[in-house]
Amino acid sequence: MIQNETLVPFSSNSCHVRGTAQNITADKTVDLKMQWQALDESGKVIGTTGLTVSDMAPGEVRTFEASGFIKDRLIPCSSISTFQRSATTAAVH
């Protein structure tokens, strides 16, 4: 489960996603894969990023930071009107 996620500037030309995830299972280790899209003011996708948080123990809460949004180049936070998670998958092992 994703508890929170927000945009954070990494540099003047790079924008990351930072947040917190929790493994809500009682007895399974989980790999959590997430992908996001950055959108401009018209709703057009201007970049993507993704991240896998591996080997989350049962009940574990972990912070994460996905690398910068990119589409031909890094996308600064100032160019992003909004962002959305486009996929989340959990692999239980």
N, C-alpha and C positions, 0 to 999 in steps of 0.2 A: 504494500500500500504506500502511495506517495503522500506524505504528510504536508509538504509544502514545496514550492518551487518558485524561483524568482530570477529575473535577469540581473546580472552583475557585470559591470565593465571590467575587463581584464587589462585593457590598454585603450588608447584613443581610437584604435581601429578593430577592436575585438570585444565581443559580448558573449559571456558564458551563461549557463543555467546552473544555479546552485539551489540545493534543496535537501530534504530529509526523507528517507525511505524507511519503512519498517516491514520486517518479515512477520506477518500476523499468524503464521502457522505455529502450532504447539510442539511439533516434533519433526519438522522437515527443514533441510537446508535449501535455500533458494538462490538462484541467479536471476537478477531483475534487469531486463533490457528495456531501455527507454529511448524514444526518438522525439524530437521537437521540430516544429517549423516556425520560422520567423516571418511575420507578415508586415507589409507596409500599410499605409493609411487606406489604400483601396482594397485591402484584403488579399493582395497578391503575395504568394510565397516568394521571399527574397533570399532565403537560406535555410539550411538544416543543420542539425547536430544530433549526436546520440552518445549513449554511454551504457555500459554494462556494469552493474554492481554485483560482484561475484561472492559466492559462499557466505551469504547472510544466514547466520544461525537462527534457530527458532526464537522469536520475540525480539531479535536484535533491531536496534534503531541505528542508522548510519547516515552521515551527511555525504553528499556527493557534489561534484562540480563537473559538468560536461564542458568539453572544449568549445571554442568559438564557433558561432554560426558561419557557414561558408557556402558560397555559390559563385564560383569563379574567383572569388576573393573573400577575405574576412569581412564580416558585416559588423559595423559599430552599433552600439546600443542606440545611438541617436537616430539611426535609420529604421529602427524596429518600432512599429506602432503597437503591436501586440505579439504574443507567441502562444503556441498551443502544443500540447503533447499529441503527437500523431500516432504513436504506438507505444504500448506497454505489454511486455510478455514476461512471464515468470516460468523458469524451468526449475522444477522440484527434483532434488536428488538426495 
